Amino acid sequence: MSAALPFVVFDVDGTLVDSQHTIAASMATAFDLHGYPRPGLHDVRRVVGLSLVEAVARLLPGEPDARHAAVAEDYKAAFFALRSRDDHDDPLFPGVRDVLSVLAA
């Protein structure tokens, strides 16, 4: 016997939608604002899942904690601005729409 689930919770970024390019673009903007060379997509992908300040610290080793926090704040602002654009699109991963339809049914 299985009981119906009243709801299902997903982490959206990296689970339902492929947001890696939005994350990398936002990190590039934050690094630009602070005069650092942009990290590559591979480097950014390696820190996804860490807290934001820790991710920045890994990308900018040797910089002071205050700088990590400032870059992280600019990342958040860039991410929000990018996601707020009318023309922004983070595509669903293949098969996600079908899974959500089955769960909804």
Secondary structure, DSSP 8 states (H G I E B T S, - for coil): -----S------BTTTB--HHHHHHHHHHHHHHTT-----HHHHHHHTTS-HHHHHHHHSTTS-HHHHHHHHHHHHHHHHHHHHSTT----B-TTHHHHHHHHH-
